[in-house]
Amino acid sequence: MNFSSFIASRLTFHSKRTFSKLIVRIAIVGIMLGLGVMILSIAIVKGFKREIQEKVRGFAGDIQVTKFDNNFSYENSPFMIDTAFVRKVKASSLVKGIVPYATKPAIIKANGEIEGVVLKGVDKSYDWSTFKNAMVSGKIINFKDSAAAQNQVMLSSRIASRLKLKVGDDLLMYFIQEPMRKRKLDIVGIYSVGVEDVDKTFVIGNMAVIQRLNGWTPREAGGFEVQVKNFDDLALANAELNDVLPTYLRSYTIDETYPAIFEWLSLLDVNTQVMLILMVIVATINMISALLIMILERTAMIGMFKALGATNWSIQAVFLYNAAYLVGVGLLLGNLFGCGISWFQQQTHFFKLDQASYYMNFVPIELKLADVVWLNIGTLFVCLLVLLLPSMLVSRIQPVKAIRFK
């Protein structure tokens, strides 16, 4: 053990502090709160992004493929399902799946109320994982019973509440076309995705209903929904898809379909960066204050060491070792604080949110070990780097005056 580390250990573990005791505790608490808030900020923002992305992706897919024309309405233009194209897409290592769909505007009349909606038709290949997690009551459409599935629909809880409908009820859905058509449909499930654009607009049903209403053949669809394995590869998957896309089709990604949602999510990253910077600044200011007071408290000791031949750097190292211990204690407590609350929220969903404003009714958490490790390393590095400046005060202390210092 060298001189600096030996003296630092004596000061840290065996000396009795006087007036620096309170400021040291405040500095430790500052680092604890700073790191804890940073961990929570990262975990919450990542949790928000994951939950909202999964909700939107689960409903609309990652990439939508429609006919290349000037039709941007909810009334899809039909095209023939190209099985060769579907096979090429499924063969991609970036793609998880591809399913056909069709949409058609309609008006629901029930219990003296009317509501404008969009019927989204899907088939038996549709991935129901998102809706299974979003079901409020009832069940998903049963495509195993092809006859019953023809007239089954799922409503959002928002639409069901407005029209005073529940699982087991039937409704009349009017489709605006020439001549106007209507269908009597049975409600088998009520869902709540939590995304306003989805819950207030869409009714989920059988694509065969739309095919019959529009006079399409069973091999025609209004579009494809493509799901990618890793959302980070979305742009790459879309570029790969365009290489095999027939000339009469076009593709657009989920962030182009719901730009407001994804722009909001990108702003969360900026807010997190600002929060991290502020927390690091607060922690370093607290440590600078604590280190300055510790140096002033040990002025006489510094003068004595200098008189005995100790160099300025060896004395600086004493206080940097001491500060590193205090930072370490703060980091340990900060990890317990931040990770503890994150784990508690993951298990209990204790902290709630307004779903109408935040797309979910609880604060989501996504805590990763790599994030915690890098936050600890970054905080320790920044604090010790900044603490080099106040430790230089040691070089300005003169031995004669310091020994006389009371």
VOGU-3710 file (C-alpha; in Angstrom, 3 decimals, decimal comma):
1> mnfssfiasr> 0,000/0,000/0,000  1,498/3,366/-1,018  1,545/6,536/1,062  -1,554/8,150/-0,497  -3,825/5,128/-0,241  -2,675/4,387/3,334  -3,406/7,918/4,564  -6,697/7,973/2,649  -7,802/4,735/4,300  -6,944/6,138/7,744
11> ltfhskrtfs> -8,903/9,314/7,028  -11,831/7,385/5,635  -12,227/4,613/8,172  -10,447/5,681/11,385  -10,656/9,459/11,696  -13,440/11,427/13,338  -14,804/14,189/11,165  -15,843/17,489/12,670  -17,663/20,124/10,632  -17,228/18,221/7,319
21> klivriaivg> -19,403/15,335/8,516  -22,711/16,862/7,413  -21,486/18,074/4,021  -19,981/14,649/3,279  -23,303/12,991/4,030  -25,086/15,494/1,817  -22,630/14,762/-0,991  -23,233/11,008/-0,669  -27,005/11,529/-0,684  -26,650/13,792/-3,737
31> imlglgvmil> -24,776/11,091/-5,658  -27,272/8,459/-4,496  -30,266/10,496/-5,688  -28,504/11,534/-8,888  -27,637/7,983/-9,919  -31,002/6,650/-8,768  -32,890/9,232/-10,828  -30,685/8,515/-13,856  -31,390/4,776/-13,604  -35,115/5,422/-13,278
41> siaivkgfkr> -35,084/7,912/-16,166  -33,406/5,459/-18,526  -35,616/2,571/-17,395  -38,863/4,550/-17,729  -38,047/6,044/-21,125  -37,006/2,667/-22,520  -40,095/1,129/-20,975  -42,326/3,746/-22,592  -40,738/3,275/-25,989  -40,958/-0,504/-25,804
51> eiqekvrgfa> -44,592/-0,595/-24,630  -45,878/1,980/-27,117  -43,905/0,522/-30,014  -45,221/-2,951/-29,209  -48,814/-1,697/-29,023  -48,630/0,136/-32,362  -46,556/-2,567/-34,061  -48,867/-5,286/-32,814  -51,856/-3,606/-34,398  -50,473/-2,251/-37,672
61> gdiqvtkfdn> -47,296/-4,258/-38,262  -43,869/-2,717/-38,861  -44,237/-2,207/-42,604  -47,469/-1,856/-44,560  -47,694/-2,749/-48,251  -50,553/-1,335/-50,355  -51,337/-0,758/-54,004  -49,276/1,967/-55,708  -51,946/4,555/-56,536  -53,305/7,867/-55,279
71> nfsyenspfm> -55,733/6,264/-52,849  -54,890/7,340/-49,284  -58,327/6,634/-47,790  -59,404/3,809/-45,511  -61,069/2,146/-48,524  -58,209/-0,011/-49,803  -57,603/-0,526/-53,513  -57,496/-4,307/-54,145  -54,639/-6,269/-55,660  -53,997/-9,945/-56,272
81> idtafvrkvk> -51,998/-11,742/-53,567  -48,688/-12,686/-55,201  -47,591/-15,924/-53,534  -44,086/-15,623/-55,013  -43,679/-12,192/-53,394  -44,959/-13,529/-50,066  -42,438/-16,397/-50,171  -39,557/-13,982/-50,869  -40,558/-11,790/-47,914  -40,864/-14,756/-45,545
91> asslvkgivp> -37,420/-15,957/-46,670  -35,773/-12,775/-45,370  -33,757/-13,190/-42,175  -35,063/-9,804/-40,983  -38,762/-10,593/-41,334  -40,875/-12,353/-38,717  -44,092/-12,641/-40,718  -46,387/-11,186/-43,390  -50,212/-11,224/-43,316  -52,916/-9,784/-45,623
101> yatkpaiika> -55,572/-7,345/-44,468  -58,244/-4,985/-45,782  -60,042/-1,943/-44,356  -63,414/-0,403/-45,088  -65,184/2,620/-43,491  -68,558/1,967/-41,905  -71,156/3,332/-39,517  -72,370/1,376/-36,480  -75,938/1,890/-35,282  -76,790/0,507/-31,846
111> ngeiegvvlk> -78,958/1,525/-28,868  -79,995/4,745/-30,557  -76,370/5,828/-31,100  -74,252/5,944/-34,229  -70,473/5,836/-34,558  -68,183/6,148/-37,558  -65,564/3,382/-37,578  -63,203/1,496/-39,868  -63,599/-2,265/-40,184  -60,208/-3,919/-40,363
121> gvdksydwst> -60,484/-7,379/-41,854  -57,885/-10,051/-41,170  -57,607/-13,783/-41,823  -56,543/-16,844/-39,852  -52,811/-16,081/-40,317  -53,058/-12,855/-38,272  -50,829/-12,577/-35,164  -53,181/-12,066/-32,200  -50,524/-11,690/-29,488  -51,114/-7,946/-29,023
131> fknamvsgki> -54,880/-8,320/-28,778  -54,636/-11,255/-26,379  -52,788/-8,964/-23,970  -55,231/-6,095/-24,617  -58,514/-7,976/-24,138  -60,886/-6,376/-21,633  -63,547/-9,041/-22,001  -64,519/-11,843/-24,360  -62,124/-13,533/-26,777  -60,501/-13,108/-30,164
141> infkdsaaaq> -62,195/-14,120/-33,417  -62,323/-17,897/-33,777  -61,148/-18,681/-37,310  -61,231/-22,420/-36,574  -65,009/-22,185/-36,915  -65,109/-20,612/-40,381  -68,889/-20,233/-40,429  -69,056/-18,420/-37,074  -65,994/-16,295/-37,850  -67,802/-14,713/-40,829
151> nqvmlssria> -69,911/-12,517/-38,510  -67,610/-12,059/-35,509  -66,085/-8,681/-34,624  -64,026/-7,157/-31,812  -64,692/-3,609/-30,562  -62,497/-1,299/-28,531  -63,705/-0,513/-25,022  -64,042/3,115/-26,088  -66,455/2,332/-28,931  -68,311/-0,263/-26,846
161> srlklkvgdd> -68,812/2,223/-24,014  -70,041/4,935/-26,333  -72,560/2,600/-28,005  -73,480/0,801/-24,741  -72,460/-2,580/-26,134  -70,966/-5,649/-24,485  -69,707/-9,096/-25,425  -72,537/-11,232/-26,790  -74,474/-8,283/-28,262  -75,030/-7,873/-31,976
171> llmyfiqepm> -74,906/-4,674/-34,004  -75,740/-3,319/-37,426  -72,846/-2,021/-39,474  -73,663/0,134/-42,513  -71,153/0,348/-45,350  -71,243/3,455/-47,497  -71,258/2,319/-51,101  -73,645/2,067/-54,037  -75,978/0,548/-53,099  -75,518/0,934/-49,321
181> rkrkldivgi> -74,974/-2,417/-47,639  -75,461/-3,454/-44,029  -74,352/-6,438/-41,996  -75,473/-7,845/-38,669  -72,364/-8,771/-36,702  -71,755/-10,428/-33,323  -69,412/-8,961/-30,692  -67,066/-11,664/-29,387  -64,444/-9,488/-27,729  -63,731/-6,024/-26,369
191> ysvgvedvdk> -60,138/-4,774/-26,352  -58,182/-1,719/-25,231  -54,866/-1,263/-27,041  -54,345/2,088/-25,312  -53,473/3,991/-28,510  -56,177/6,587/-29,140  -55,892/6,472/-32,935  -56,604/2,741/-32,801  -59,203/2,536/-30,044  -61,449/5,292/-31,389
201> tfvignmavi> -61,353/4,128/-35,013  -61,001/0,411/-35,646  -63,274/-2,600/-35,385  -61,552/-5,938/-36,028  -63,369/-8,457/-38,193  -63,083/-11,088/-40,896  -61,454/-10,012/-44,170  -63,899/-12,255/-46,036  -66,712/-9,816/-45,155  -64,899/-6,957/-46,910
211> qrlngwtpre> -64,053/-9,195/-49,879  -67,726/-10,050/-50,352  -68,908/-6,463/-49,892  -66,413/-5,176/-52,462  -66,880/-8,052/-54,892  -63,282/-9,188/-54,538  -62,099/-12,725/-55,050  -60,638/-14,696/-52,098  -57,148/-14,091/-53,578  -57,486/-10,275/-53,398
221> aggfevqvkn> -56,486/-8,116/-50,423  -56,179/-4,463/-49,515  -52,650/-4,696/-48,163  -49,978/-6,634/-46,306  -48,628/-6,103/-42,808  -44,993/-7,110/-42,398  -43,450/-7,714/-38,971  -39,694/-7,515/-38,511  -37,764/-9,526/-35,934  -35,835/-6,553/-34,561
231> fddlalanae> -37,363/-3,072/-34,661  -33,876/-1,531/-34,893  -33,584/-3,185/-38,331  -36,781/-1,534/-39,611  -35,101/0,697/-42,212  -32,894/-2,140/-43,440  -35,871/-4,516/-43,682  -37,882/-1,920/-45,608  -35,011/-1,418/-48,069  -34,728/-5,177/-48,526
241> lndvlptylr> -38,493/-5,404/-49,032  -38,414/-2,736/-51,743  -35,916/-4,836/-53,695  -38,520/-7,583/-54,179  -41,633/-5,387/-54,211  -43,739/-5,635/-57,400  -44,026/-2,365/-59,333  -47,746/-2,043/-58,556  -47,148/-2,068/-54,756  -45,600/0,425/-52,338
251> sytidetypa> -44,405/0,126/-48,745  -44,258/2,508/-45,801  -43,008/1,985/-42,261  -44,916/2,250/-38,993  -43,236/5,558/-38,069  -44,589/7,004/-41,322  -48,068/5,698/-40,509  -48,084/7,157/-36,967  -45,554/10,032/-37,150  -46,918/11,925/-34,133
261> ifewlslldv> -46,384/8,968/-31,798  -42,832/8,260/-32,935  -41,847/11,946/-32,914  -43,052/12,092/-29,322  -40,966/9,043/-28,482  -37,873/10,650/-30,020  -38,422/13,725/-27,841  -38,273/11,479/-24,777  -34,641/10,710/-25,646  -33,818/14,428/-25,572
271> ntqvmlilmv> -35,543/14,826/-22,191  -33,552/11,895/-20,831  -30,250/13,365/-22,020  -31,063/16,674/-20,309  -31,999/14,825/-17,105  -28,745/12,842/-17,114  -26,638/15,970/-17,588  -28,427/17,817/-14,779  -28,093/14,901/-12,360  -24,349/14,526/-13,078
281> ivatinmisa> -23,871/18,275/-12,567  -25,671/18,155/-9,206  -23,628/15,147/-8,068  -20,293/16,732/-9,060  -21,120/20,058/-7,408  -21,925/18,217/-4,190  -18,646/16,302/-4,356  -16,643/19,448/-5,149  -18,126/21,153/-2,092  -17,374/18,137/0,084
291> llimilerta> -13,781/17,846/-1,163  -13,045/21,545/-0,625  -14,314/21,333/2,943  -12,286/18,170/3,600  -9,136/19,915/2,299  -9,759/23,000/4,443  -10,437/20,774/7,457  -7,070/19,027/6,949  -4,999/22,127/6,177  -2,667/21,556/9,118
301> migmfkalga> -2,163/17,918/8,127  -1,343/18,998/4,552  1,257/21,455/5,817  2,854/18,788/8,010  3,055/16,318/5,105  4,634/18,957/2,900  7,177/19,796/5,615  8,061/16,085/5,766  8,703/16,031/2,014  5,417/14,778/0,533
311> tnwsiqavfl> 4,734/15,974/-3,004  1,652/17,934/-4,015  0,400/15,048/-6,158  0,757/12,447/-3,384  -1,305/14,691/-1,079  -3,852/15,335/-3,846  -4,115/11,581/-4,304  -5,016/11,204/-0,605  -8,122/13,319/-1,074  -8,969/11,790/-4,447
321> ynaaylvgvg> -8,848/8,311/-2,865  -11,068/9,596/-0,083  -13,458/11,165/-2,590  -13,520/7,939/-4,628  -14,671/6,072/-1,515  -17,456/8,581/-0,920  -18,499/8,402/-4,577  -18,461/4,602/-4,329  -20,769/4,677/-1,314  -23,074/7,067/-3,151
331> lllgnlfgcg> -23,096/4,828/-6,227  -23,887/1,749/-4,148  -26,811/3,470/-2,456  -27,918/4,948/-5,790  -28,012/1,507/-7,388  -30,061/0,140/-4,498  -32,425/3,117/-4,750  -32,872/3,181/-8,540  -32,880/-0,571/-9,170  -35,043/-1,207/-6,116
341> iswfqqqthf> -37,791/1,162/-7,222  -37,537/-0,151/-10,796  -37,956/-3,753/-9,604  -40,856/-2,766/-7,341  -42,643/-1,004/-10,214  -42,044/-3,928/-12,577  -43,604/-6,348/-10,114  -46,536/-4,265/-8,849  -47,305/-1,481/-11,413  -47,857/0,658/-8,316
351> fkldqasyym> -47,354/4,025/-10,031  -50,294/4,701/-12,358  -50,799/6,929/-15,413  -53,708/8,436/-17,318  -54,075/6,074/-20,276  -55,750/8,738/-22,424  -52,583/10,852/-22,247  -49,802/8,264/-22,013  -51,209/5,252/-23,964  -50,990/3,014/-20,862
361> nfvpielkla> -52,303/2,984/-17,308  -49,010/2,386/-15,452  -45,400/3,567/-15,538  -43,501/1,016/-17,675  -39,973/-0,068/-16,768  -37,250/-1,646/-18,889  -34,095/-2,045/-16,818  -30,973/-3,467/-18,462  -27,719/-4,374/-16,726  -25,636/-2,664/-19,437
371> dvvwlnigtl> -27,401/0,664/-18,812  -26,778/0,457/-15,058  -23,101/-0,442/-15,549  -22,445/2,395/-17,997  -24,236/4,914/-15,757  -22,040/3,863/-12,830  -18,845/4,053/-14,869  -19,801/7,399/-16,386  -20,758/8,962/-13,053  -17,580/7,729/-11,336
381> fvcllvlllp> -15,370/8,944/-14,192  -16,969/12,402/-14,426  -16,926/12,955/-10,660  -13,251/11,987/-10,263  -12,234/13,979/-13,340  -13,955/17,116/-12,076  -12,556/16,610/-8,572  -9,006/17,046/-9,934  -9,626/20,806/-10,011  -10,454/21,406/-6,316
391> smlvsriqpv> -7,705/18,950/-5,279  -5,199/21,341/-6,876  -5,866/23,646/-3,947  -3,316/21,491/-2,101  -0,480/22,971/-4,188  -1,347/26,491/-2,978  -1,081/25,607/0,701  2,226/26,734/2,243  3,633/24,455/5,009  4,496/27,199/7,528
401> kairfk> 1,109/28,893/7,337  -0,734/25,583/7,226  0,884/24,208/10,402  -0,224/27,357/12,225  -3,754/26,991/10,815  -6,342/26,374/13,548
//
